[in-house]
Amino acid sequence: MGFHEVRFPASLSFGSLGGPERLTDIVTLANGFEERNTPWAQARRRYDAGVALRSLDDVEALIAFFEARRGQLFGFRWKDWTDFKSGKAKATPDYRDQEIGFGDDATVAFQLVKTYRSGEQVAVRPIVKPVQGSVRMGLSNVEMREGVHYEVDTATGIVTFSEPPNRDVAITAGYEFDVPVRFDTDRIQTSLASFQAGEVPNVPVVEIRV
C-alpha cells in the first residue's frame, strides 16, 4: 500500500468535521434481548476536509495536494485537532503521559500507544505516525534523551532503545501524532459560483491501517 509521509496542510484541516467510527453488529433475539459484537479491534476515523476551506487559495492548495496523492491511491498524514497529543489537549506532551510497556532485560523496541479511559474501561490505540521531534521517553520517571538512549521511527511509531530496559521498569512516553488517512473519493467538484455562495465541496477522508 502506498503512503506518502507528508501531512495534509494543517491550516486546512483546522475546523474540519470528523472523529472516530466503530462498527457494531447487533442481533435482536426473539426474547427482545440483544447480542452485540464488533469485528474491529480499533476505531476508524473519518473527516471532511472540505468544511475548513475558507478561500480560493485553500481550494487551490487542496487540489494540488489531491493531485499529488493521485486521489485515493496514496495515503498521507492528517492532524486531528481534537486528538493529536499524548496528554491533555492544552498541555505540552510530557514523557510521563502514557505508559507503553515494561522492561524485560531483553526487548529494545516498543510501540507507542495511547490509552483512553472511562471508569474501569480502557481502549488502547497504537500510535503509528508520531510527529518528528515531539517524542519524549522516560524510564522509571527519569527522562531519556533521543539520539542517545533511544531512536524513534516516525513512519511506524516504534521506539528502539540503545539498551534493553531493565525488568519491570515502566516505560513512558509523551508525543504529538498524526492519523494515517487517504482520500475517500477520486473526485473533487468545485465551482467559483458555489464557493462565493458559501458552499464548500465535500472532501471525505478516512483512516487507513498501516
Disulfide bonds with the S-S distance in Angstrom:
none
